[in-house]
């Protein structure tokens, strides 16, 4: 087996294959960045609507809760196929990239909504009540008072989710999206050893995700330090 791998290695490392692997890695990053980025933004909207006060907003709150609970319990691959068949039924000319991004957005919104909700609810309720007493609107209170304090709680797990989801993008290869896993299948079908093809993309996944996970850990420490400093300043003022 090793003899076969060593014999194939020079041809495997050809310029054409390396370019195609780089393009596939770029597609993986683009899917993660666009899908998770839009999903993260939609998660804020979902949580904001979920926290709407008043009886009139009860159906809206229940709808938001149902969305999160349902899509957190459906496998991402199933979501991808559902999106594929639905979009092809209403817009047959939609690109596979668009279909994959929509599926990722649906999944990411449901998962990051809980991260966002946890961050927003970590802000002391007294501060929100004080803003209400000063007749500051709910949206302004959220943007000016709640979010600045919630970011240190939201950002680290959100980055961890995005880094973890880089690996899950491999599932969109099942619908033909040209990302890393799809490229490994092509290389294997061209006669290259499966160990060589999938070992190469395993290395690429590691090279992509490891620095991002280190960045997430660094930001978590920085944000934790800044939170501790703010808490200490408040105690000194008291």
HELIX and SHEET records of a PDB file:
HELIX    1   1 UNK A    2  UNK A   12  1                                  11    
HELIX    2   2 UNK A   15  UNK A   50  1                                  36    
HELIX    3   3 UNK A   55  UNK A   57  5                                   3    
HELIX    4   4 UNK A   58  UNK A   71  1                                  14    
HELIX    5   5 UNK A   76  UNK A   90  1                                  15    
HELIX    6   6 UNK A   96  UNK A  121  1                                  26    
HELIX    7   7 UNK A  125  UNK A  133  1                                   9    
HELIX    8   8 UNK A  138  UNK A  141  1                                   4    
HELIX    9   9 UNK A  142  UNK A  146  3                                   5    
HELIX   10  10 UNK A  147  UNK A  168  1                                  22    
HELIX   11  11 UNK A  169  UNK A  175  5                                   7    
HELIX   12  12 UNK A  180  UNK A  189  1                                  10    
HELIX   13  13 UNK A  194  UNK A  237  1                                  44    
END                                                                             
